[in-house]
Amino acid sequence: MSDKNLVARQAARQIESGMLVGLGTGSTADLFIEALARRHREEGLQITTVSSSPVSAVKAEQLGLPQIAVEQVVRLDVYVDGADEVAPDLTLLKGRGQDLVREKLLARAAERFWVLIDASKEVGRIGARFPIPVEVWPFAWRAVRGLIGELGGTAELRLNQAGVAVTSAGGMVLDCRFSDEPTPEVLDALLSEMPGVMEHGIFHQLATTVLVAADGQVCERHAT
């Protein structure tokens, strides 16, 4: 069994009947959705789910998981998702899948936020391997790029095979790098306050537990 499968199944085993469960987006989140649907089908686990993206919503529907729309959510018991990078203080980098608005909305609304990774996602600092995604209103991307430059960073508009990449919320993404990077806490605040920014990929002080799979074992890291 792969490390991704292992950590997804362990997280699914910790879900209890009666929970409202947020479903993340990405390859590890997909495996968690499959494991959760298996428990719902085979064990009669009574849960309700809410998805962070249209892709996850379709998968949950295909597997028979009861769902509500994100518009109905005020609080949820647990949100389960992956991450692109995880720093020692459990700050996360997310956003390769381009669903930042819904993902952060569910992460903030959750009583518990479980992050499922393999050991390759652990880094010494956020931004070590990937640029920091900043989702912007389409009319504002040039202005935001200029503001990123004033912070000492560079920003490139994300493209795909169809041209400019557009998120599920209708935004565009600037992939940003900082040569003299502020701390995650400072950068989180600066980007959150920047006009024209819809959301960004730094998830600071949101994860409550990180489940790390490596060499057939899963260990848990908890926020202090």
ABEGO torsion letter per residue (X at the ends): XBAAAAAAAAAAAABBBGBBBBBBBEAAAAAAAAAAAAAAAAAGBBBBBBBABAAAAAAAAAAGBBBBBAAABABBABBBBBBABBBAAGBBBBGAAGAAAAAAAAAAABABBBBBBBAAABBABBGAABBBBBBBBAAAAAAAAAAAAAAGBBBBBBBBAAEBBBBAAGBBBBBBBBABBBBAAAAAAAAAABBGBABBABBBGABABBBBBBGGBBBBBBBX
